[in-house]
Amino acid sequence: MYRKLIKPLLFSLTIERAHRVALLLLRGIGLIPGGLWLLRKCYAVKHSALEREVFGIRFPNPVGLAAGFDRNGEALRPLSALGFGFVEIGTVTPRPQAGNPRPRVFRLPKDRAIVNRIGIANRGLDATVRHLRRGHEGILVGCNIGKNTDTPPENAPADYLRLFRNLYQYADYFTVNISCDNACHDEKTYTRGHLLSILDPLFDFRRGQSEYRPVMLKISPDLSDEEIDRVTDVLMSTPLDGIVASNGSHGSRQGLRTSRTSLDKIGSGRLSGAPLTRRAAEIVRRIRTRSGGTYPIIGAGGLMSPDDVRAMLDAGADLVQIYTGFVYEGPGFAGDICRALIADAERAAQAQAAVPVQNTASDAPAGPNSSAGPDTPSGTDAAAGMTTEQQARLPQEPATKA
C-alpha cells in the first residue's frame, strides 16, 4: 500500500511538505483509540536476538531514527510504534529558529539521496520540553543538541550547557552535534581544545546528578582520517560515552547520477543517503579500530537497505540510525531491518547447533556407529571459525545489572 499509493502521493509534494504531512498523519493515528496498537501490529518487530545493551541502556533493537525527522519531540509514540528501538529528536537549539529560506531540502531520486540546507529549524528548548513533559514511558529518547546560528563560537558552550541542563531529566542520552552548519566554522571545530570547551561543562554538570545520561559526539563524514583519529583520542581520554558517525556531507558530488544542471540548480547543502554508505562505514571501522572496540558507536549515513545495516554493524557499530532510508523505503523499513537481523541470528544459531560436539574423553574409543572423528570440529572450534558478524548476532540472554 505504501509503495503503490502513499509514496507516490508524498513524492508528488515538496519534501518539506511531505514531511509535515507524514508527521501530522503519525500524530493523528496516535490520537485515535487503538491507533498505536495498529501501528505496532503492522510494523514493530520484537525478538530477543535484537536486544542490545549499550552504554548501560537496554535497547529493544539496534535500529533508531536519526535526528531531523522529529525535531521537537512531537511524535515519539507513533514513531516508536513503527518499530524503532530508539528515537533521537532535534537538533534542538536554546531559542527557536526558522532556518534558511525555502526551498531548502531536495530529493535526488536517481541517487536515492537528499540535499538539505534547512539550517536547524526548530521550535527551541521550551517547546521541546513541553512536548517531552507529556511522557514517553517505554520509549528510549535521545536529544540532539546544538547552538543557535547567531551564537558566537566563543559562547557556544553556554548554549550546549543550557540545553543539557534543561533536557537532562527527559532524555535517555544526548548527542552533541558539532557537525551541524551552526557549529562547524573552521578547522578549529575538531581541535581538542574546542571539543573540551563544549564537553567539559556537560561532564561537570552530570557529575552532580543522581542519574547518569550518556553523552555522544556527532561528527562529519568530511573529516580527514587524522581528524577522525583526533576525535577518537578525545573519546578515549574523557568521560565521553561514544560517537555518532556520521552526519550529512558537504563534500564532492562527483559520481552522482543526478545531472550537473540539476545539482547546480539545487545549490549548496548536506548530502545524505546512498552516496554516503561506504564512507560512513569506513569512519565507523576506523573509530572502532583506533579505540580498540571498547567505546560505543552509533552508525549513521547511507543506510538504505538491511544489507547496508549489516555492513555497518560488521564495521563496528553498536547501534544504527536511519533517516534518508526511512524517507525512501517508508514506515516498514525499521521492521525490514529487524527481520533481516533476526534471520541472520537464527541462521548462525542453527549453524552452531548443527556442528557435532567432539568427544573429549581420551579413553573413550569411538564406536562403529560414531560419527565423530579426528577432524570433527568441536562446538568451541566452530564458534571460533564463525565470522565476528555471525557470533555477534547469536541470540543472547538479556544482560542484567549486578
N, C-alpha and C positions, 0 to 999 in steps of 0.2 A: 504493500500500500504506500509506504514512504517513497520508494523509488519511482513508482508509476504515477502517483498523484501529488503527494505533499512536496517532494523535492522539486519537481518542475515548477510548481507554484512559487515556492520560496526562491528558486533561482531566477524567476522572472522579475523579482524585486531587486532593488539595490541590496547589497549585503548588510548594510546597517538597518535598513527597514525590515529585512528578513529576520535579522537578529532580534529586533524589537517584537516582531510577530511571534517568534518562537518563545521568547520569554513570557509574553502575555498568555500564550497557549498553555505553557507549563504551569504558570501561576494559576490560571483558570482551572485547569484539571485538578490542581492541588486543593482547590476550594470546594470542589464537587465531592459530596459524600461517596466514598469508595474510589475516588479518582486515583489516589496514591496507591491503593491496593491493586488497581488495574494496571498501573504503570509497572509496579514490581512484578506482577504476574506475567506481563508481556516481555519485560526486558531484563530484570535483575537475575543474576546467577549466583548461587551460593554453593560452596564446596570447601571442605577443609583444606584441600590442596592449594587453594587460592590464598589462604591466610598468610600474612607476613607480620612479623614484629620488627619494627624499625624505630630507632631512637626512643625505645620504651613505649611505643604506641602499637597496639594490635590493630592492624588493618584487615578488613574483611576480604579485600582483594587488592592487588597492586596497581590497579588502573584508576587514576584520578583525572579530574577535569582541571585543566590549567587555568590560571588567572586570565581574565579578559572576557570570559563569557558572562559570568555573573559578577559584575564589577562591584555591586553594592550589597551583595548578600540577600537578594530578593527571592530567589527560587531554590533554596537549599534542599528543601524536602522533595520536590518533584525531580530535581537533578539526581539526588541520591537514589530515588526510586527507579531511575533509568539504569542503575547497576554500577554506578561509580563507587569505588572504595573510599574515596575522599574527594572533597571539592575545595579548590583554592579560589577565594574571592579576591577582588581587587583588579588592578592595583589601586589601593586606597591612598589618598593624599589628605593632609590635615584639613585643607579648605576645598570646597567644591571647585571644579574647573571644567570648562566646556570643551577643552581640547582644540584641535586645529579645525579650520574651516572645512566644510563638506564640499565635494566628496573626498573621502579620506581613507576608505577601505575598498579594495578591488579584488575580485576573483581572477585567477589565471587558470581556467578550466583545463587548458591543454597541458599544463604543468602540475595540476592538482595542488595549487598553491594560492596564497593570499598575500597581497601587499597592503600594509597597514601603516598609516601615519596619524592615528587618532590623537596621539598626544596625551594619553592617560586621562581621558574624560571620565569623571566620576562625580558622585554627589557629596563626597567628602566624608570626614570622620563621623560627624554627628548623625548623618543619615544612615551610615553603615551600622553604627551602634544601635540605632532604633530598630533596624531590621534584625540584628543578632539577638536583641533582647526578647524577641518573640519565642526564642527557644529553638534548639536544633538537637535535642537529645537523640543519641544513637547515630548521629551524623558527624563524621570527622571533618573539621573545617580548618583550612589553612588561610592565613591572612597575608596577602602580598602587599607590602607597604613601600611607598616611595615619597619623594619630596615634591612639593609644588613647583611648577615650572618657573615661577617668579622668585623662588627662594634662592638667594645667592649660594654658591657652593660652600662657602665658609659657614653658612647657617644650616646646611643640610642635616648635620647630626641632631639638631634640635627638632626638626620635622620628624625624623625617624623615631626619636625617643618619645615624642608626644603620641604618635600612633601606637607605639609598642605599649606604653603605659595604659592607654585608654582602651585598647583592644585585648589586653592580656587575659582578662577573665573570660573572654568569649571565644578565643581561638585555641585550637589544639596544637598548632605550630605556626611559626612565622617564616615568611620568605622576604629577605631584604633585597629589594630589586634595585641594584646599582647598574643594571644593564639597560634600563629604560632610557628613552630620549631625554627625560627630565634630569636624569642623574649623570649620564655619560657626557663628559665635557671634553676631555683630552686624555693624553696618555697617563695623567696622574690618577685617573679614576681607579686603576687597579694596583696602585702602589700600596705597599704595606701600611704606610703612614695614613693614607686616605681611608683605607678599609678600616683600620683600627679606630680612627676618629669617629666613624659611624657605629662600629660594632661594640666598642668598649662600654659606652654608656648603657647599651642594652644589656650587656652581661652584668654590669653593676646593679642595674635595677632588678634583674632576675634573681640575683643572689639574695635579695631581701624578701622574696616572695615564698609563700608556703607551697606553691605548686610550680612545677618545672615546665617551661614551654620551650621546645626545641627551636633553634634559630638556624635557618638555611640561608645561603647566599646564592642569588641567581646571577649567572654570568652570560656573556655574549658569545655566540659562536664565531665571532670575528676576531677573537683573541688569538695572538700568536701562541705557539707551543710554550715559549718562555713565560708568557703572561699566565697561561694556564698553570704552569708549574709554580709560579709565584703565589697564585691564589690557593693552590693546594697546600703549599707550605704554611700559609696563614691558617688554613683549616686545621692543620696538624699541630700548630703551636698556640692555638687559642681555644676558648670554650665553644667555638662554632661547632654546630652539630652535623653539618653536611652541606652539600652543594646541589643546586638545581641547574642542570646543564641540558639545554640552554634556551636562550630567548630567540627571537627572530633575527635575521641577518640584514645588515646594511651593505654587505659585500657585493662582489661582482655578480651580475646577472647573465654572464656568459653561459651558453649552452641551454638556455630555456627555449621551449618550443613556441612560446608566445612571441609574436613578431616584434621586431625592434620598434616599429612605428607605434604599436600599442603600448609598449613599455615606456617609450618616451612621452606618450600622451598621459599615462598614469603618473609618471614622475617619481619622486622620492618616496621612501617608506621601507619598513622592515618586511623582508620576505620570509614567509613561513610555509611549511608543507613539504611535499616530496623532495624538492631540491636540497633540503637540509638533512635528509635521512642519514647519509653517510657521515657527514661532518659531525653531527650530534653524537653518533655512536663512537666516533674517533675520540672526541673530547671525553666522554664518559670512560672509555678504556684507558686513556692517558691518566685521568684523575685516579682511577682505581689502581693502576699500576704504581703510580708515584706514592699514593697513600698506603700502599700495602693491603688494600682491600678491607681496611678497618673502619672506614667512615662511610656513612650513608650517602647515597647519590640518588637523586630523582632525575631520571632521564626524560627529556622533553625535546621535541623538534623532529619533524619529519616522520612521525608515527602514523602511517596511513593504512596499515594492514596488520593483522595478527603476526605475520612474519616479521614486520618491522619491529614490533614489540619484542618478539623472541630475540632478535638480534641485539636490541638494546639491553635486555636482561642478560644476555650472554656477554655483552661488553662490560658488564659490571654494575648496572643499575639495580637498586633495591626496589624501587617503585618507578612508575612511569606516569606521565601526564599527557593527555591528548587535547587538541583544540581543533586544528585545521582538519584532521582526520574525522572528527566529530561533525564538522560542517559538511564535509563531502559524503560521509558514509551514513550519517543520520543517527537516530536515537538508539538503534540496536548495536552500535559499534562497540561500546564497552562490553556488552554481553557476548558479542562475537569473539572478542579477545579472550575473555574469561573462559569460554568454552574451548577455545584452542589450547589454552594453558592447562585446563583440566585434562584434555585428551593427551597432551604431552606427558603429564604426570602419571596418568593411568597406563600409557604405553611403557614408560620407564619402570613402573612398579611391576607390570606383567613380565617385562624382560628380566628383571631381577629375580622374580619368583620362579621363572622358568629355568634358571640356572641350577643344576643339581648341586647339592652340598656334598663336598668331598668328605669321605670317612677319614677322620684324623687319628683314629686308634691305630697305632703302629703294629699291634699284634693281632689285628682282626683281618684275616685274609678275605679277599673278595670271593664271594660265592660265584657259582657258574652262571647265575642269572643276574649278577650285579652289573649295573651299567656304569659304575664308577671305574675309572682307570687313572693311570698316572698323569694323563693330560687333561683330566676333567677339572675345570676351574672351580674353586670354592666360591661361596656367596660373597666373601670379602674380596676375593680376586676379581669377581665380576663387577662389583661396585667400583673397584679401583680402575677397571677398564672402561667404565662408563665415562661419558663426557661430563664436564662440570655442569653443563646445562641439564643433562638428564638427572644427575644426582640432586641438583638444586630443586628440581621440580617433583621429587618424590613426595607423596603426601606425608605431612608432618603432624604430629600431635601438637595442639596449641601449647605454646610456652606459658608457663606460669611464673609469676614473680615470687621470690622467696619471702 
